[in-house]
């Protein structure tokens, strides 16, 4: 039986560090559009929806081709609301409509490096491995095992045992790309969004990801995106 898949883009209106961050123009169009278009292009989703508390964001989302079947509640729109709480609310609202899903993708609204190819690959990995979740990750550019701390005004190695180890001999460590998550819905609900086991990675190049928290991050993301587009055209 064909699996039912929901695409959820959480985009609240209360961004403080970068005002109107989720719909600000990025390389010629609202940054939200990149996530919507990538999801729609896969053809995987029964519905691609945006969860927001902002009428302005809702309007932009609909113009980009996403649905906004209901507005996000006040409780799920505060500064301390977690992504898991937002996703749980979305699933509950659909359940009240008599709709349930087998898988869901949480795609961040400020992730212009998300592509249909990456999403499709993530779902292929999900089905082949039976994972509880699939997460795109990137390797730390510098080994965290060689980190310093400051104590009494002096630098000290956090882990002195790594002092003489070569970088290539240290175990690779990874971090979340901040682009999207793929979940098996039943396991997500059973664990109330706190899935820490059974996660399978897909690996992303450092040039195809960028956290966007400040103006400098925004510009760096635009530069990386322009480089990625140029590289793809040259292939």
N, C-alpha and C positions, 0 to 999 in steps of 0.2 A: 504494500500500500504506500502511496506517495506521502512523503513527510510534509507536514504543514510547518512553514517557517515564517517567522515574524521578524521584520527589521525595525529596530527602535533607535531613534536618534534623540538623545536627551539634550535639550537646548533651552535652558532657563534664561530669563531676561535680566538677571541681576549681576552681570559681570561688572566688577569694580575696577580692576587694574587696567583692563582694556574695554572701555565702554562699547556697548553693542557688539561685543566680540563675535558672537555667533552668526551675525549677518553682515559684518563688515566686509567691504570689498577686498578680495584677495586675488591678485593677478587677473582682474577683469570681471569678476562676478562674486556674489556673496559666498563667503567661505563655506557656509552650510550646504551650498549647491553641490560641492564636490562629494560629500558623503551621500547625499540623496542620489545623485547621478550614478555613482559607483554601485550602490545597492540596486537601483532599478536595472542597470545594465546587466547584472548577473542573471536576471530572470528567475532567481531562486525563491523570491519572497512572495508569499500570498498578499502581504501588504507591507509597505514601507511607511512608517508613521513617525511623526515628531511629537515628543512629549515636551510641552512648554507651558509656561504661565503668562507668556507675552503674546498679545494679539498681533503685534508687529512681526514677531518671529513666525507666528502661525501663518500670517499672510505670505511671507517670503517662502516658507516651507511649501505651501500649496502651489505657489508660482513655479517652484522647482520640480513639482510632480509628486510630492509626498502628501500623505493624508494627515489631518489633525482631527481625529474623531472625537476627542474630548480634551479639555484643558487640564493641566496639572494642578493638583490641589495646593493650597497654601502650605500644608505640612511638608509636602515633598519639594517645596520651592525655596526653603530657607538655606542660609549659608552652611548649615550643618547637616543638611539632608544628604544621604549617601546615594551613590548610583544604584546600589542594590535596592534601596527603598523606592527609588523612582521606578525601577523595572518591576518590582513587586506590585506597585500600584497600577502600572499599565496592564500587567497580566490579569489582575483582579478586575479591572474595568472591562476587559474583553470577556472574562469569564461571566460577568453579569449580563453580557450580551449573548451568551451562549456560544462563545468562540474560544477554543483552546488550541495550543500549538505544541508541536513536538520539539522544535528547536527555535532559538531566537538569537539574533545578532544585536549586540549593543554597539552602535557605531557613533563615535564622538563627532560633534558638529564642527570641530576645528581640527580636522584631520585630512587636509587636502592630498596627502600621500596615499590614502586608501584608494585601492583600485578594485574593479570588478574581478580582476585576476586573483588578487590576494584573498578576497572574500570567497571566491569559488574554491580556491586551493584549501582554505581553512575548513570549508564544509566537506571537501573530499577527505581531508585528514580526520575530521570528526567521525564520518561514517566508517572509514576503514579501521580506525583504532577503537571505536566505542568509547571515546573520551567523554568525561563529564564536561570538559570545556577545552577550547582551543584558544591560545593566546599568542599574538605576535610579539616577539622579543628582539632586543638588540644587545650585543655584547658591550660591556663597559669599555670605553676607549682606553682607559688606564686601569691596571689591576687594583681593585679596592684593597687587596691583601697587603699592599704596600702603603697604605694610608698613614698619615701623621695625625696626631692630636696635639693640642697645646696644653701644657701643664706647667703652672708656675711661670708663665711667660716664655717657656722653651718648647721647641718642637721635639716630640718623641714619637717613635714608631708605635703604632697601635699593636702590631704583631711583630715583635722583634725577631721571631723565628724565620721570618720571610726576608730578612735583611740581605742575605747572601744568595737567595734564590733568583734564578733568571726568570724574567717575565714569562717566557714561553713554557716554563715548567710549572707555573701556577695554574690552578684549575680555572677555566673560563667561567666568568660570572655574567649574568644577563639581567636586564631590567625590562619592564613593561614598556612597550612603544607608545602607549597612550593613544591607540588608534581604534581598536575594536576588540570585542570579546564574543566568542560563540559559545552558547550554553545549550545543554540538554535541559529542557524546561523542567521536567519532573525532579531531576536532581537539584536544580537551582532552587525550586520551591521547597523541597524537603530540607535543604540546608540553609534556607532563608538567605540565599545569595552569598553565603560564606564558603564558597568552594575553594578548598586549598589542596585537595588531592585529585588525582586523575586528570590533571591538566596536561595537554600535549602542546608543545611549542611549534610555531613556524618562525623562521628566522628572517629578519629584515635588515637590510643594509643601513648603516648609519646615515648615509646621504638621502635616505627615503623616510626619514622621521625627524620630528622636531617638536619638543614641548613648546607651547606658545602661552607664556604667562606674562611677558613684558613686551614693550614696543621693539626692543632689540631682537627678541625671539621672533616676532612677526616678520621683520625684515629679513632675518636669516632664513626663515621658512620660505619666503618668497624667492630668495636667491637659490636655495636648494631646489625648489619646485621648477624654476626656470631652467636650471641645469638638467634636471631629470627629463623635462620635456624635450630639451635640445638633444639629449642623448638618445631618447626614443625615436626622434625623427631621423637621426643619423643611422639607425639600424637598417 
